[in-house]
Amino acid sequence: MMAKKPPKPAPRRIFQERLKITALPLYFEGFLLVKRSGYQEYKQYWTELRGTTLFFYTDKKSTIYLDKLDLIDLTHLTDHSSTEKNCAKLTLVLPKEEVQLKTENTESGEVWRGFILTITELSVPQHMSLLPGQVIRLHEVLEREKKRRTEAEQQLLSTSVDKEKEPAEDDVLDLMPVCFYAVSRKEATEMLEKNPSLGNMILRPGSDHRNYSITIRQEIDKPRIKHYKVTSIGKNYTIELEKPVTLPNLFSIIDYFVKETGGNLRPFIYPTDENLG
C-alpha cells in the first residue's frame, strides 16, 4: 500500500549524495508505482525527477538508484482514469517502450504530469488543475531546465573544440577506466564489501570533486579497506603515497596498483546486466 500522508523530503545528506551521483538538479520527488516493459507487475519506488530523467530508489534513504528512465525523447503522456480509488494512472510513451505510472492520489498525479510535461516540452502546460503555488513552481523549474540545457550545450561545444585541438592519440585519455564509478567513499566501500568476487579496486571522484581517489579492499589477516588520493596535476596524475608516484593517465594509475600488488588488486567491474550506468 502506498503512503497516505505527503512524503517528507529525503535528509540533506542523502540529497547531497544523490546529487553527486546523478549530477542533475532535483525538480520533484515522491512515491510512484512503476511498470516498465520488462516488469511483470508494478513496483513501488521513491522517485526523483532530475533534469529530464526519473531516478528510481528502493526507499527515501537509498543513495544509489536501482533504475532510471530518460524522458528526453518522450513522445506522448496519457492520463488514464483509474478504477482504483484515489489513484491516478499515467502512461509515458517513449520510442522503445511504454511505461505505466500510478500515483498515490489524483492530485499528485496531476502534479507529476505537470512537471514531466514542463521539462520535456520546455513549456508549462495549460488547463491543469494545480494550485497557484504549484504553477509558480513549474515556471521556476522551466527556467532552471532551460538554463541547464544551455550550459550543457555550451560545455559540449567547448569540449568538442578542445578535442579538435588535441592530437588524435590523446583521445583515449578522455575515456575512464572500467572500474570508475561516480560514487562516494562510503558507497565504494559498500560495493567492495558486498561484491568481493567482482574485484577489489574502485576509482571514484575525490571529495573535492576535482581530483580522484582509489578505494581498495585487501584480505591479509582480515579484510581491510584503504583509500588513496589521486591528484590531477597538469596532464599527469599523482598517487599521494609516502613517495608520490606520478603517471600520465588514469589507466596507468590502475595498472600501477595491479602490478605493484602482483595482481592481488583487481579492477571492480559489474557484469553488463548489473552495471549501474
Beta strands, then each sheet from edge to edge (+ up, - down):
strand 1: 26-35
strand 2: 43-50
strand 3: 53-57
strand 4: 67-70
strand 5: 76-80
strand 6: 88-93
strand 7: 98-103
strand 8: 201-205
strand 9: 212-219
strand 10: 223-233
strand 11: 236-239
strand 12: 245-247
sheet 1: 4+ 3- 2+ 1- 7+ 6- 5+
sheet 2: 8+ 9- 10+ 11- 12+
end
